[in-house]
Amino acid sequence: MESVIDIILQAGRAAVELSLFVLLPVMIVMLAVMRLLEAYGVLDWLVQRLSPLLRPFGLPGLGVFAALQINLVSFAAPVATLSLMEQRGASARHLAATLAMVMAMAQANAAFPLAARGLQLGPTLLGSLLGGLLAAAITYHGFARHLSLDAPAAAQTPPPHGEADSAKGVLNVINRAGAEAFKIALGALPMLVLSLVAVTALTRLGAVEALTRLIGPGLSALGIPPVLILPSLTKYLAGGNAMFGVMDALRGQGVVSAGLLNASAGWLIHPLDLPGLAVLLSAGKRVAAVWRPAVLGALVGIAARTVWHVWLMA
């Protein structure tokens, strides 16, 4: 019983640190920027001009912000855009396409640190863009085609936003964004705790080592190095930050080569894992409601990125 409590406390501490010291600061900054751009009318101007370019992929104009945020900031940053899209009345089909794009793209909080360990950023970002657009298009035109293109009645008119024409107005906009960010960070906490408890328990019980012995020979026969089992399990159960820690250690020990790191980038660097899904779905109820078609589309994009990286390293 004591070991169980220890696992829960250790995982809970890590989840709180991730939620309050990683997710919350990023969300405060990104939501404040988004709300200020909205208050100054910049978002409306950009949306009108970008919408025609993104329409074939099933993305609204705000989709470009989500793409930039996941590629250049972190896995949590697009939550600000998804939340804003929901409040502005984006249709369920557009929300699904945007969510699929985000989940299929390379997350900056893993890609940029791994660049110091030999990851080629140029091919990674290009593959990220191609995979994200493919995920959005196949979700919009395929997996989410049954979803409505109409905004819900309650969201036909975008909610009024603050004015930033004075110092007080700017402060009010920032304070409102901070309150939204805190709500999102707390909403993601339960799933983060549960996922980290799972990966900590599996590691301590020796499940990772047993799985490596069990399927290692089969993976080797397929040309897949068994050394990828540990970072893969860590990534999908505990998230990109934890995967980076494991991969960084493996690179430092010389167990994983730069070539293998780049070949596995499409499979390992994206936010479609338990913590990432918990954070992204915390953007709002309507975003969470379209997770199934979005995940299916994202898997297609991730598969395409995986093939891209393996082909580059062949």
Secondary structure, 3 states (H helix, E strand, C coil): CHHHHHHHHHHHHHHHHHHHHHHHHHHHHHHHHHHHHHHCCHHHHHHHHHHHHHHHHCCCCCHHHHHHHHHHCCCCCHHHHHHHHHHCCCCHHHHHHHHHHHHHCCCHHHHHHHHCCCCCHHHHHHHHHHHHHHHHHHHHHHHCCCCCCCCCHHHCCCCCCCCCCCHHHHHHHHHHHHHHHHHHHHHHHHHHHHHHHHHHHHHHCCHHHHHHHHHHHHHHHCCCCHHHHHHHHHHHHHCHHHHHHHHHHHHHCCCCCHHHHHHCHHHHCCCCCHHHHHHHHCCCHHHHHCHHHHHHHHHHHHHHHHHHHHHHHC
